[in-house]
Amino acid sequence: MNVAKNSLKGECAQHKREKREDMERWERYQLTGEAIPHEKAAVWIENLARGNVRPCPK
């Protein structure tokens, strides 16, 4: 029981951290208007799907 409980606590903490990071990104976008164009993001994601890991486009 403790293993499952600890696992859920870890997942909850990870979810909270990811949510906080998402909100920080959203706030930064609202302040700056900077975004990655869809075309660049799509190519990057296609490369990831093929196992070709590259830095996130700017």
Backbone bond lengths (Angstrom), bond angles and torsions (degrees), N, CA, C in turn:
res aa  C-N    CA-C-N  psi(-1)  N-CA   C-N-CA  omega(-1)  CA-C   N-CA-C  phi
1 M - - - 1.446 - - 1.531 111.27 -
2 N 1.313 117.26 -40.80 1.467 120.62 -179.83 1.522 111.73 -63.81
3 V 1.341 116.71 -34.42 1.463 119.76 179.93 1.525 109.67 -63.96
4 A 1.322 116.97 -45.73 1.462 120.77 179.54 1.522 110.70 -64.89
5 K 1.313 116.42 -41.99 1.464 121.02 -179.69 1.532 110.44 -62.98
6 N 1.326 116.98 -43.86 1.467 121.09 178.78 1.523 111.14 -65.72
7 S 1.327 115.93 -37.05 1.456 119.94 178.71 1.525 110.63 -64.11
8 L 1.327 116.07 -43.70 1.472 119.81 178.23 1.523 111.73 -64.43
9 K 1.324 117.07 -38.37 1.469 120.33 177.70 1.519 110.41 -62.48
10 G 1.340 115.72 -42.28 1.462 120.23 178.94 1.512 111.95 -64.03
11 E 1.343 116.80 -41.77 1.455 120.77 178.69 1.524 110.91 -65.89
12 C 1.311 117.01 -38.68 1.465 121.22 178.97 1.532 110.15 -64.51
13 A 1.313 116.85 -43.53 1.463 120.90 179.24 1.524 110.42 -63.50
14 Q 1.331 116.14 -41.23 1.458 120.07 179.18 1.530 110.28 -65.02
15 H 1.322 117.04 -42.24 1.466 120.77 178.61 1.526 110.90 -61.23
16 K 1.317 117.06 -43.24 1.469 120.94 179.36 1.528 110.94 -63.09
17 R 1.331 116.64 -41.08 1.470 120.77 179.60 1.535 110.16 -64.95
18 E 1.343 116.53 -44.39 1.456 120.18 179.66 1.527 111.13 -64.35
19 K 1.317 117.13 -40.03 1.464 121.54 178.12 1.530 110.40 -62.34
20 R 1.337 116.51 -43.33 1.467 121.04 178.65 1.536 110.36 -62.33
21 E 1.340 116.78 -42.78 1.467 120.51 179.19 1.529 110.43 -64.32
22 D 1.329 116.77 -40.37 1.466 120.18 177.97 1.523 110.99 -61.48
23 M 1.323 116.70 -43.73 1.462 120.55 -179.79 1.527 110.98 -65.38
24 E 1.325 117.24 -37.59 1.465 120.55 177.25 1.523 110.33 -63.50
25 R 1.335 117.10 -41.44 1.464 120.83 178.37 1.529 110.57 -64.51
26 W 1.330 116.23 -43.54 1.460 120.80 -179.87 1.529 110.42 -61.97
27 E 1.315 117.16 -45.07 1.458 120.95 179.26 1.526 111.10 -62.95
28 R 1.331 117.20 -40.33 1.464 120.98 178.44 1.536 109.89 -63.64
29 Y 1.345 116.35 -40.86 1.467 119.51 177.96 1.529 110.45 -63.33
30 Q 1.328 116.42 -43.72 1.459 119.27 -179.79 1.531 111.94 -62.44
31 L 1.309 117.59 -35.38 1.463 121.49 179.97 1.523 112.62 -75.19
32 T 1.329 116.67 -39.51 1.461 120.37 -171.79 1.523 114.14 -105.26
33 G 1.327 117.50 -26.53 1.460 120.97 -175.17 1.518 112.84 73.96
34 E 1.331 116.60 3.03 1.463 120.24 -179.72 1.519 110.28 -75.68
35 A 1.325 115.21 134.73 1.462 120.63 179.05 1.526 108.96 -150.37
36 I 1.310 115.74 163.45 1.463 121.60 175.50 1.528 107.15 -91.55
37 P 1.332 118.28 126.71 1.468 120.14 178.86 1.534 110.91 -59.07
38 H 1.317 115.37 146.22 1.467 121.18 -178.12 1.523 112.12 -54.12
39 E 1.319 117.06 -42.43 1.463 120.76 -177.26 1.530 111.47 -59.18
40 K 1.332 115.76 -44.58 1.468 119.88 179.65 1.526 110.76 -66.34
41 A 1.331 116.65 -42.25 1.468 120.48 -179.95 1.522 110.42 -64.33
42 A 1.333 117.77 -41.19 1.465 121.33 -179.06 1.526 111.15 -62.81
43 V 1.324 117.56 -43.51 1.467 121.10 178.51 1.524 110.06 -63.55
44 W 1.310 116.98 -42.25 1.461 121.42 179.72 1.528 110.76 -61.58
45 I 1.333 116.48 -44.52 1.466 120.80 179.82 1.524 110.91 -65.60
46 E 1.320 117.54 -40.23 1.464 120.67 177.04 1.523 110.61 -59.74
47 N 1.325 116.89 -42.81 1.466 120.48 177.86 1.526 111.20 -62.97
48 L 1.324 117.39 -42.02 1.466 120.28 177.84 1.520 110.88 -60.00
49 A 1.332 116.69 -42.21 1.465 121.21 -179.21 1.520 111.30 -63.02
50 R 1.316 116.66 -28.70 1.467 121.08 178.74 1.530 112.78 -87.82
51 G 1.336 116.11 0.93 1.453 120.34 179.70 1.509 113.70 87.03
52 N 1.313 117.43 8.22 1.451 123.03 -179.64 1.526 108.35 -96.37
53 V 1.321 115.86 89.54 1.462 121.10 -175.74 1.525 110.06 -80.43
54 R 1.312 114.46 123.66 1.461 122.05 178.19 1.513 109.12 -130.62
55 P 1.327 117.54 160.66 1.474 119.09 176.58 1.526 110.37 -62.11
56 C 1.302 115.14 151.16 1.462 121.22 177.63 1.522 109.21 -60.22
57 P 1.339 117.50 136.02 1.471 119.13 179.65 1.522 111.86 -65.00
58 K 1.301 115.66 154.92 1.472 122.53 179.51 1.501 109.11 -106.36
